Structures are given as C-alpha cells and as structure tokens.
Amino acid sequence: MSAGQVNKVINVRRGSIDDYVIEAIVGFQEGPGLVLLKGRGPYISKAVDVYNELVHRLGDGLELVKVEIGSERVKGRVFSYITISLKKRF
C-alpha cells in the first residue's frame, strides 16, 4: 500500500471514542483513500471500539480492508499494536 492511498492515520489514545469516530468520518470525506485506526498497548481495545462504533454508524458504507497486529520498538520499549485499515464504500 503506497502512502498516497492513505487519507488519515488516527492514533487512538486518551480521547473519547466519539472524537475518533468524527475524525475518521472527516478523513473519509478527504477522498477515496484509506483511514487507518492505530491503537498501541493499552489502547488496542479502544481502537477496536472506535471501529465498532464506525460500523454501527456507517453500516454497509464502511469496508474493512485489512487488520494488522504486531509489535514495535518505541524509545527502547516494545509495544503491541493493532492497525485497522478502513475505506468508505460509497
């Protein structure tokens, strides 16, 4: 996947689920590219909650493109992460 295809990368952290949902919807309006939800460490489950709320609000208009899980080193520490790649269908 090339960087030109990504409209928005949303790092899910301490904000409210609704704030991240709105940020994703705005990202979908920027063009036909992908919106990536990324949750690291304790925010993995919150990223999944944001995805579930988007499914609830957008229904069939949302396409789950890919889910990636793994771990990465940040400032000498290793963190697990999830990246959920989404696309608006219509």
N, C-alpha and C positions, 0 to 999 in steps of 0.2 A: 504494500500500500504506500503510495507516494504521499509526501507531506501536502501536496496541492489538493488532495482529496479531503482533508480534514478541515472542517469549519471551526470547530471549537474543541478544546480539551478542558474538561471540568474536573479539577482536583477536589474531590469530596472530602471535607474536613468537618469543622465545627458548626458550620452554618445550618440553617433549617432545610429540611427536605424540600419544602415549597420553593425556597430561594433557588435551589439547584434545578428543580423542575422548570422554573421560569427561565433560568439561564440556558437550559437545554432547548427549550422551545424557541427562544431568541436565536440560538445557534442554528436551528433548523431553518429559520427564516433568512439566514445569510446566504443560502444557496443549496445546491443539491448534494453537498459533501456530507461527511460523517461528523457526528458528535461523539466524543469519547468521554465516558464517565470513568474516572480513575479513583479508586479507594486504596489507601495504603494502611497496613497494620490494623489498628482498631476501627478504622473507617471503611473496611471492606463491606461489612454488613450494611452500613449506611448507603454505600454506592448501590447495593442491590435494592435497598428500599426506594431509592430515587428511581431506579429502573422500573420497579413495580408500580410506582405512582405514575410514571410516564405511560406505562401500558394501560393503566386504569383510565387516564385522561385521553390518550390518543387512540387506543384500541388498535384496529387494523391499519391505521395510518402510520404505525411505527414498525420498522423492521429491525430485528436483532441480527446484525451482520456477523459479529464474532465476539467471543469471550476469551480473554487471555488471563491466565493466572501464572504467578511466578514469584520470584524474589529478586530484589535489587539492593545493591550496597549504596547507602547514602551517608556521607560523613563518617565512614568506618563502621556503620551499623548495617545489619541486614534486615530488610523489611519485606514481608509478604505483600503482594498487591493483586488487585483484580482490575482489568481494563475491559469495559463493556462498550463495544462499537455499535452505534445505532445510526439508522438512516430513516428519514421520513419518506413514506411510500408515495403519498400524493398530497 
